[in-house]
């Protein structure tokens, strides 16, 4: 078993946050959602070997959203561990992740075509920060602490979540 580092972007512009909209297509999903359920996550993903976390978040944002971003600061760190045996068996490389959450801003570049679509990915959408309470953003530990991450200049340790 391995532990995967995931670099994720908190990208807020004009009162909206950029999120990836997903639709569960797996029978035994990480979050226990039924097939067809809509959920959201922050843009970002796994760190490659010999790649810095900042390089990873910039690459992942460009691949997933088409937006080039500039990293401003590390906001938080948290851990996500799957408790679902089926998910652990079928997707062991995603069953234990450490998320590094970076506050980013849009770079002064036009949006590019997407380079990669992850499993379940539908599209990237700008969501009004006031609407965040009405959506399923995973991991929940990130959703619950998003206001703290945006309000603080400190690096926060959010803890661990078993999903």
TORPA-4810 file (N, C-alpha, C, O; in nm, 3 decimals):
<nodes>
NODE_1_0.084_-0.118_0.000_0.000_0.000_0.000_0.088_0.124_0.000_0.194_0.126_0.062_X
NODE_2_0.042_0.225_-0.069_0.117_0.350_-0.072_0.028_0.464_-0.025_-0.095_0.455_-0.026_X
NODE_3_0.092_0.570_0.016_0.021_0.692_0.055_0.046_0.794_-0.055_0.161_0.818_-0.093_X
NODE_4_-0.061_0.854_-0.105_-0.052_0.945_-0.219_-0.061_1.089_-0.171_-0.153_1.124_-0.097_X
NODE_5_0.034_1.172_-0.213_0.025_1.316_-0.191_-0.064_1.375_-0.298_-0.049_1.345_-0.416_X
NODE_6_-0.157_1.460_-0.258_-0.246_1.529_-0.351_-0.235_1.678_-0.326_-0.255_1.725_-0.214_X
NODE_7_-0.202_1.753_-0.431_-0.193_1.899_-0.424_-0.321_1.957_-0.483_-0.355_1.928_-0.598_X
NODE_8_-0.394_2.038_-0.405_-0.524_2.091_-0.447_-0.524_2.243_-0.439_-0.457_2.303_-0.355_X
NODE_9_-0.600_2.304_-0.530_-0.606_2.450_-0.540_-0.736_2.503_-0.482_-0.845_2.453_-0.512_X
NODE_10_-0.723_2.605_-0.399_-0.837_2.685_-0.354_-0.827_2.812_-0.437_-0.745_2.900_-0.409_X
NODE_11_-0.911_2.821_-0.538_-0.903_2.930_-0.635_-1.032_3.010_-0.630_-1.136_2.966_-0.680_X
NODE_12_-1.025_3.128_-0.569_-1.141_3.215_-0.556_-1.119_3.339_-0.642_-1.013_3.401_-0.638_X
NODE_13_-1.221_3.373_-0.720_-1.215_3.490_-0.806_-1.354_3.553_-0.813_-1.451_3.487_-0.850_X
NODE_14_-1.363_3.680_-0.777_-1.490_3.755_-0.783_-1.602_3.686_-0.704_-1.715_3.677_-0.752_X
NODE_15_-1.570_3.636_-0.585_-1.670_3.576_-0.499_-1.712_3.435_-0.536_-1.808_3.382_-0.480_X
NODE_16_-1.640_3.374_-0.631_-1.672_3.237_-0.672_-1.547_3.151_-0.657_-1.435_3.199_-0.669_X
NODE_17_-1.571_3.023_-0.632_-1.462_2.927_-0.617_-1.470_2.827_-0.732_-1.578_2.785_-0.771_X
NODE_18_-1.355_2.790_-0.785_-1.349_2.694_-0.894_-1.349_2.552_-0.837_-1.265_2.518_-0.754_X
NODE_19_-1.445_2.471_-0.882_-1.458_2.334_-0.836_-1.472_2.240_-0.955_-1.516_2.280_-1.063_X
NODE_20_-1.435_2.116_-0.934_-1.461_2.012_-1.033_-1.594_1.946_-0.997_-1.614_1.900_-0.885_X
NODE_21_-1.684_1.943_-1.094_-1.813_1.877_-1.077_-1.799_1.734_-1.128_-1.749_1.711_-1.238_X
NODE_22_-1.842_1.639_-1.046_-1.825_1.497_-1.076_-1.958_1.424_-1.063_-2.049_1.469_-0.993_X
NODE_23_-1.968_1.310_-1.131_-2.085_1.223_-1.117_-2.034_1.083_-1.090_-1.962_1.025_-1.171_X
NODE_24_-2.074_1.027_-0.975_-2.026_0.895_-0.937_-2.066_0.791_-1.041_-2.183_0.779_-1.077_X
NODE_25_-1.967_0.717_-1.088_-1.992_0.611_-1.187_-1.951_0.474_-1.135_-1.970_0.373_-1.202_X
NODE_26_-1.894_0.470_-1.016_-1.846_0.344_-0.960_-1.948_0.290_-0.860_-2.005_0.366_-0.782_X
NODE_27_-1.969_0.162_-0.863_-2.062_0.100_-0.771_-2.021_0.116_-0.626_-2.105_0.139_-0.539_X
NODE_28_-1.891_0.106_-0.598_-1.840_0.118_-0.462_-1.745_0.237_-0.459_-1.624_0.221_-0.470_X
NODE_29_-1.802_0.355_-0.445_-1.722_0.477_-0.453_-1.650_0.505_-0.322_-1.685_0.450_-0.217_X
NODE_30_-1.551_0.591_-0.329_-1.475_0.633_-0.212_-1.567_0.692_-0.106_-1.546_0.668_0.013_X
NODE_31_-1.667_0.767_-0.146_-1.752_0.838_-0.051_-1.885_0.767_-0.024_-1.972_0.823_0.042_X
NODE_32_-1.901_0.645_-0.075_-2.023_0.570_-0.050_-2.145_0.628_-0.119_-2.258_0.607_-0.073_X
NODE_33_-2.125_0.700_-0.227_-2.235_0.762_-0.300_-2.300_0.664_-0.396_-2.232_0.576_-0.448_X
NODE_34_-2.428_0.678_-0.420_-2.493_0.591_-0.520_-2.450_0.631_-0.661_-2.405_0.743_-0.684_X
NODE_35_-2.464_0.538_-0.755_-2.435_0.568_-0.895_-2.516_0.689_-0.940_-2.635_0.699_-0.908_X
NODE_36_-2.453_0.780_-1.012_-2.521_0.897_-1.064_-2.520_1.018_-0.972_-2.559_1.126_-1.015_X
NODE_37_-2.476_1.002_-0.847_-2.475_1.114_-0.752_-2.374_1.219_-0.797_-2.264_1.186_-0.841_X
NODE_38_-2.413_1.346_-0.784_-2.326_1.458_-0.817_-2.249_1.500_-0.692_-2.307_1.512_-0.584_X
NODE_39_-2.119_1.520_-0.707_-2.036_1.572_-0.598_-1.927_1.660_-0.658_-1.905_1.658_-0.779_X
NODE_40_-1.860_1.736_-0.574_-1.758_1.831_-0.617_-1.628_1.806_-0.541_-1.629_1.750_-0.431_X
NODE_41_-1.518_1.847_-0.601_-1.391_1.849_-0.531_-1.308_1.966_-0.583_-1.340_2.025_-0.686_X
NODE_42_-1.203_1.997_-0.510_-1.114_2.105_-0.552_-1.026_2.056_-0.666_-0.989_1.938_-0.668_X
NODE_43_-0.993_2.142_-0.761_-0.900_2.102_-0.866_-0.766_2.061_-0.806_-0.719_2.121_-0.709_X
NODE_44_-0.707_1.960_-0.864_-0.578_1.914_-0.816_-0.570_1.764_-0.825_-0.662_1.697_-0.872_X
NODE_45_-0.458_1.712_-0.779_-0.442_1.568_-0.784_-0.305_1.525_-0.739_-0.235_1.598_-0.669_X
NODE_46_-0.269_1.406_-0.779_-0.148_1.341_-0.729_-0.019_1.407_-0.772_-0.005_1.456_-0.884_X
NODE_47_0.073_1.405_-0.680_0.208_1.455_-0.705_0.289_1.346_-0.772_0.289_1.231_-0.728_X
NODE_48_0.359_1.381_-0.880_0.447_1.288_-0.948_0.584_1.284_-0.880_0.623_1.379_-0.812_X
NODE_49_0.653_1.175_-0.900_0.788_1.164_-0.845_0.876_1.275_-0.903_0.869_1.305_-1.022_X
NODE_50_0.956_1.336_-0.818_1.050_1.444_-0.851_0.979_1.576_-0.883_1.043_1.669_-0.933_X
NODE_51_0.851_1.586_-0.856_0.774_1.707_-0.880_0.746_1.772_-0.744_0.710_1.702_-0.649_X
NODE_52_0.763_1.904_-0.734_0.728_1.970_-0.610_0.576_1.979_-0.599_0.504_1.965_-0.698_X
NODE_53_0.527_2.002_-0.478_0.383_2.017_-0.458_0.329_2.137_-0.536_0.220_2.130_-0.593_X
NODE_54_0.405_2.247_-0.540_0.360_2.364_-0.616_0.355_2.333_-0.766_0.262_2.376_-0.834_X
NODE_55_0.452_2.259_-0.817_0.447_2.219_-0.957_0.326_2.129_-0.983_0.260_2.140_-1.086_X
NODE_56_0.298_2.040_-0.888_0.185_1.948_-0.903_0.052_2.024_-0.908_-0.031_1.994_-0.993_X
NODE_57_0.031_2.120_-0.821_-0.096_2.193_-0.821_-0.111_2.276_-0.947_-0.221_2.288_-1.001_X
NODE_58_-0.002_2.335_-0.995_-0.010_2.411_-1.121_-0.042_2.320_-1.239_-0.127_2.353_-1.322_X
NODE_59_0.027_2.206_-1.247_0.003_2.111_-1.356_-0.139_2.057_-1.352_-0.208_2.055_-1.454_X
NODE_60_-0.183_2.014_-1.235_-0.316_1.955_-1.222_-0.426_2.057_-1.256_-0.523_2.021_-1.321_X
NODE_61_-0.411_2.181_-1.213_-0.512_2.282_-1.247_-0.519_2.304_-1.397_-0.628_2.315_-1.454_X
NODE_62_-0.406_2.311_-1.460_-0.404_2.331_-1.605_-0.466_2.211_-1.677_-0.544_2.229_-1.770_X
NODE_63_-0.433_2.089_-1.634_-0.489_1.969_-1.697_-0.640_1.958_-1.677_-0.714_1.927_-1.770_X
NODE_64_-0.685_1.984_-1.553_-0.826_1.960_-1.519_-0.920_2.074_-1.553_-1.037_2.051_-1.584_X
NODE_65_-0.870_2.198_-1.548_-0.958_2.314_-1.566_-0.922_2.400_-1.686_-1.004_2.479_-1.733_X
NODE_66_-0.800_2.386_-1.736_-0.753_2.472_-1.843_-0.697_2.605_-1.795_-0.648_2.684_-1.875_X
NODE_67_-0.704_2.629_-1.664_-0.655_2.755_-1.608_-0.513_2.740_-1.556_-0.482_2.644_-1.485_X
NODE_68_-0.428_2.835_-1.591_-0.296_2.846_-1.530_-0.314_2.922_-1.399_-0.385_3.022_-1.394_X
NODE_69_-0.249_2.874_-1.293_-0.262_2.938_-1.163_-0.125_2.974_-1.108_-0.023_2.915_-1.142_X
NODE_70_-0.127_3.074_-1.021_-0.009_3.112_-0.945_-0.036_3.076_-0.800_-0.138_3.115_-0.744_X
NODE_71_0.056_3.003_-0.740_0.041_2.962_-0.601_0.075_3.080_-0.512_0.179_3.144_-0.528_X
NODE_72_-0.015_3.110_-0.417_0.008_3.219_-0.322_0.060_3.168_-0.189_0.155_3.223_-0.134_X
NODE_73_-0.002_3.060_-0.137_0.043_3.009_-0.008_-0.017_2.871_0.018_-0.121_2.835_-0.037_X
NODE_74_0.051_2.796_0.104_-0.004_2.671_0.155_-0.105_2.709_0.263_-0.072_2.783_0.356_X
NODE_75_-0.227_2.659_0.251_-0.333_2.694_0.346_-0.355_2.585_0.451_-0.377_2.616_0.568_X
NODE_76_-0.349_2.457_0.410_-0.383_2.351_0.504_-0.332_2.216_0.455_-0.298_2.198_0.338_X
NODE_77_-0.329_2.124_0.550_-0.293_1.984_0.523_-0.396_1.897_0.595_-0.434_1.925_0.708_X
NODE_78_-0.439_1.793_0.527_-0.529_1.696_0.591_-0.506_1.559_0.527_-0.443_1.546_0.423_X
NODE_79_-0.560_1.458_0.594_-0.541_1.321_0.551_-0.678_1.258_0.528_-0.773_1.284_0.602_X
NODE_80_-0.688_1.175_0.423_-0.812_1.106_0.389_-0.780_0.957_0.373_-0.693_0.920_0.294_X
NODE_81_-0.852_0.874_0.449_-0.828_0.730_0.446_-0.961_0.660_0.419_-1.059_0.680_0.491_X
NODE_82_-0.964_0.578_0.317_-1.086_0.506_0.283_-1.108_0.389_0.378_-1.016_0.313_0.408_X
NODE_83_-1.231_0.376_0.425_-1.270_0.264_0.509_-1.346_0.159_0.429_-1.383_0.054_0.483_X
NODE_84_-1.371_0.185_0.300_-1.447_0.094_0.214_-1.354_-0.014_0.158_-1.263_0.015_0.081_X
NODE_85_-1.379_-0.138_0.198_-1.294_-0.249_0.154_-1.293_-0.262_0.002_-1.188_-0.288_-0.057_X
NODE_86_-1.408_-0.245_-0.062_-1.413_-0.256_-0.208_-1.328_-0.151_-0.276_-1.258_-0.181_-0.373_X
NODE_87_-1.332_-0.029_-0.225_-1.250_0.079_-0.282_-1.102_0.052_-0.256_-1.018_0.073_-0.344_X
NODE_88_-1.070_0.007_-0.136_-0.930_-0.026_-0.105_-0.877_-0.133_-0.198_-0.762_-0.127_-0.242_X
NODE_89_-0.960_-0.231_-0.227_-0.920_-0.342_-0.316_-0.906_-0.293_-0.460_-0.807_-0.323_-0.526_X
NODE_90_-1.006_-0.217_-0.509_-1.010_-0.178_-0.650_-0.920_-0.059_-0.682_-0.870_-0.049_-0.795_X
NODE_91_-0.898_0.030_-0.587_-0.821_0.153_-0.612_-0.722_0.179_-0.499_-0.730_0.283_-0.433_X
NODE_92_-0.630_0.088_-0.473_-0.542_0.105_-0.357_-0.457_0.231_-0.363_-0.419_0.285_-0.259_X
NODE_93_-0.426_0.279_-0.483_-0.342_0.398_-0.495_-0.416_0.526_-0.454_-0.353_0.631_-0.435_X
NODE_94_-0.549_0.518_-0.439_-0.628_0.635_-0.399_-0.689_0.618_-0.260_-0.762_0.707_-0.215_X
NODE_95_-0.662_0.509_-0.192_-0.730_0.478_-0.067_-0.672_0.550_0.054_-0.737_0.555_0.159_X
NODE_96_-0.553_0.607_0.042_-0.492_0.683_0.151_-0.420_0.802_0.090_-0.319_0.787_0.020_X
NODE_97_-0.472_0.922_0.118_-0.416_1.044_0.058_-0.387_1.148_0.165_-0.458_1.159_0.265_X
NODE_98_-0.282_1.223_0.142_-0.253_1.342_0.220_-0.274_1.460_0.125_-0.206_1.471_0.023_X
NODE_99_-0.369_1.548_0.160_-0.403_1.663_0.076_-0.324_1.785_0.125_-0.325_1.818_0.243_X
NODE_100_-0.259_1.851_0.031_-0.192_1.979_0.054_-0.274_2.084_-0.020_-0.283_2.080_-0.143_X
NODE_101_-0.334_2.177_0.053_-0.429_2.272_-0.003_-0.363_2.409_-0.017_-0.318_2.469_0.081_X
NODE_102_-0.358_2.457_-0.141_-0.292_2.583_-0.171_-0.393_2.689_-0.214_-0.478_2.663_-0.299_X
NODE_103_-0.382_2.807_-0.155_-0.458_2.921_-0.206_-0.384_2.968_-0.330_-0.263_2.993_-0.327_X
NODE_104_-0.457_2.980_-0.439_-0.399_3.019_-0.568_-0.477_3.136_-0.626_-0.586_3.169_-0.579_X
NODE_105_-0.421_3.196_-0.728_-0.492_3.298_-0.806_-0.475_3.263_-0.953_-0.382_3.192_-0.991_X
NODE_106_-0.567_3.315_-1.034_-0.556_3.294_-1.178_-0.431_3.363_-1.230_-0.404_3.477_-1.192_X
NODE_107_-0.356_3.298_-1.315_-0.241_3.360_-1.380_-0.294_3.441_-1.498_-0.406_3.419_-1.545_X
NODE_108_-0.215_3.531_-1.546_-0.255_3.617_-1.657_-0.236_3.546_-1.790_-0.157_3.588_-1.875_X
NODE_109_-0.310_3.437_-1.807_-0.304_3.358_-1.930_-0.446_3.317_-1.967_-0.528_3.294_-1.879_X
NODE_110_-0.476_3.306_-2.095_-0.611_3.259_-2.135_-0.630_3.113_-2.097_-0.534_3.036_-2.088_X
NODE_111_-0.756_3.075_-2.076_-0.788_2.936_-2.045_-0.752_2.849_-2.165_-0.778_2.885_-2.280_X
NODE_112_-0.693_2.733_-2.136_-0.651_2.639_-2.241_-0.745_2.519_-2.244_-0.820_2.497_-2.149_X
NODE_113_-0.741_2.441_-2.353_-0.820_2.317_-2.356_-0.773_2.221_-2.247_-0.656_2.222_-2.208_X
NODE_114_-0.864_2.138_-2.199_-0.831_2.043_-2.093_-0.732_1.939_-2.143_-0.740_1.893_-2.258_X
NODE_115_-0.640_1.902_-2.056_-0.541_1.801_-2.092_-0.576_1.663_-2.042_-0.521_1.564_-2.090_X
NODE_116_-0.667_1.656_-1.946_-0.694_1.527_-1.883_-0.830_1.534_-1.815_-0.869_1.637_-1.762_X
NODE_117_-0.903_1.422_-1.819_-1.030_1.413_-1.746_-1.021_1.294_-1.652_-1.000_1.181_-1.695_X
NODE_118_-1.038_1.321_-1.523_-1.035_1.214_-1.424_-1.165_1.135_-1.427_-1.266_1.181_-1.481_X
NODE_119_-1.163_1.016_-1.369_-1.282_0.935_-1.356_-1.389_1.016_-1.282_-1.358_1.083_-1.184_X
NODE_120_-1.511_1.011_-1.328_-1.628_1.080_-1.272_-1.636_1.228_-1.308_-1.739_1.291_-1.286_X
NODE_121_-1.530_1.286_-1.364_-1.525_1.429_-1.393_-1.628_1.465_-1.502_-1.634_1.401_-1.606_X
NODE_122_-1.707_1.571_-1.475_-1.800_1.624_-1.574_-1.749_1.756_-1.632_-1.739_1.772_-1.754_X
NODE_123_-1.717_1.850_-1.542_-1.672_1.982_-1.586_-1.620_2.061_-1.466_-1.644_2.024_-1.350_X
NODE_124_-1.549_2.167_-1.494_-1.508_2.261_-1.390_-1.607_2.376_-1.390_-1.644_2.427_-1.496_X
NODE_125_-1.649_2.416_-1.272_-1.751_2.519_-1.259_-1.711_2.620_-1.152_-1.643_2.587_-1.055_X
NODE_126_-1.753_2.744_-1.173_-1.736_2.849_-1.073_-1.863_2.851_-0.988_-1.973_2.870_-1.039_X
NODE_127_-1.847_2.833_-0.858_-1.959_2.826_-0.765_-1.951_2.945_-0.670_-1.845_2.974_-0.613_X
NODE_128_-2.063_3.015_-0.655_-2.070_3.127_-0.561_-2.039_3.076_-0.422_-2.092_2.973_-0.379_X
NODE_129_-1.954_3.148_-0.350_-1.916_3.104_-0.216_-2.038_3.089_-0.125_-2.038_3.005_-0.035_X
NODE_130_-2.141_3.168_-0.148_-2.264_3.158_-0.069_-2.339_3.027_-0.095_-2.418_2.984_-0.011_X
NODE_131_-2.315_2.964_-0.208_-2.383_2.839_-0.245_-2.310_2.714_-0.195_-2.359_2.603_-0.211_X
NODE_132_-2.194_2.733_-0.136_-2.114_2.618_-0.094_-2.188_2.528_0.005_-2.165_2.407_0.007_X
NODE_133_-2.274_2.584_0.086_-2.347_2.503_0.185_-2.446_2.408_0.120_-2.492_2.314_0.185_X
NODE_134_-2.480_2.430_-0.007_-2.581_2.350_-0.076_-2.524_2.239_-0.163_-2.599_2.171_-0.233_X
NODE_135_-2.393_2.220_-0.162_-2.333_2.119_-0.249_-2.256_2.015_-0.167_-2.223_2.039_-0.051_X
NODE_136_-2.229_1.901_-0.228_-2.147_1.797_-0.167_-2.003_1.817_-0.215_-1.969_1.780_-0.328_X
NODE_137_-1.920_1.873_-0.131_-1.778_1.891_-0.161_-1.701_1.791_-0.077_-1.716_1.786_0.045_X
NODE_138_-1.618_1.712_-0.144_-1.539_1.610_-0.075_-1.391_1.639_-0.088_-1.349_1.701_-0.185_X
NODE_139_-1.312_1.593_0.009_-1.351_1.536_0.136_-1.426_1.637_0.224_-1.404_1.758_0.213_X
NODE_140_-1.512_1.586_0.309_-1.594_1.673_0.395_-1.508_1.760_0.485_-1.544_1.874_0.514_X
NODE_141_-1.394_1.708_0.529_-1.306_1.785_0.618_-1.259_1.914_0.549_-1.239_2.016_0.614_X
NODE_142_-1.242_1.908_0.418_-1.206_2.029_0.342_-1.326_2.122_0.334_-1.312_2.242_0.357_X
NODE_143_-1.443_2.068_0.303_-1.564_2.149_0.292_-1.591_2.223_0.423_-1.617_2.343_0.423_X
NODE_144_-1.585_2.151_0.534_-1.614_2.210_0.665_-1.516_2.319_0.704_-1.552_2.411_0.777_X
NODE_145_-1.393_2.311_0.657_-1.289_2.405_0.699_-1.253_2.510_0.595_-1.163_2.591_0.617_X
NODE_146_-1.323_2.511_0.482_-1.291_2.607_0.376_-1.294_2.752_0.424_-1.202_2.827_0.392_X
NODE_147_-1.395_2.796_0.499_-1.393_2.935_0.547_-1.271_2.967_0.633_-1.215_3.076_0.623_X
NODE_148_-1.230_2.872_0.718_-1.110_2.894_0.800_-0.986_2.909_0.714_-0.901_2.993_0.741_X
NODE_149_-0.974_2.826_0.609_-0.857_2.832_0.523_-0.849_2.965_0.449_-0.741_3.020_0.431_X
NODE_150_-0.964_3.017_0.408_-0.966_3.144_0.336_-0.942_3.263_0.429_-0.888_3.364_0.385_X
NODE_151_-0.982_3.251_0.555_-0.971_3.362_0.649_-0.837_3.373_0.719_-0.800_3.480_0.768_X
NODE_152_-0.763_3.264_0.724_-0.638_3.261_0.800_-0.517_3.263_0.709_-0.519_3.206_0.599_X
NODE_153_-0.412_3.329_0.755_-0.285_3.324_0.683_-0.196_3.211_0.736_-0.089_3.185_0.682_X
NODE_154_-0.242_3.145_0.843_-0.167_3.035_0.901_-0.188_2.907_0.820_-0.289_2.892_0.751_X
NODE_155_-0.092_2.818_0.828_-0.109_2.685_0.770_-0.184_2.602_0.874_-0.139_2.587_0.987_X
NODE_156_-0.298_2.548_0.834_-0.384_2.474_0.926_-0.366_2.324_0.907_-0.355_2.275_0.794_X
NODE_157_-0.363_2.252_1.018_-0.369_2.107_1.011_-0.514_2.069_1.041_-0.562_2.092_1.152_X
NODE_158_-0.583_2.013_0.943_-0.725_1.984_0.955_-0.751_1.848_1.017_-0.865_1.819_1.055_X
NODE_159_-0.650_1.764_1.028_-0.668_1.632_1.086_-0.689_1.526_0.981_-0.655_1.545_0.864_X
NODE_160_-0.746_1.414_1.025_-0.768_1.300_0.938_-0.917_1.270_0.929_-0.993_1.291_1.023_X
NODE_161_-0.955_1.220_0.812_-1.095_1.180_0.789_-1.096_1.040_0.732_-1.027_1.011_0.634_X
NODE_162_-1.175_0.955_0.793_-1.198_0.821_0.738_-1.330_0.827_0.662_-1.433_0.866_0.716_X
NODE_163_-1.323_0.789_0.536_-1.444_0.797_0.452_-1.489_0.659_0.409_-1.589_0.646_0.337_X
</nodes>
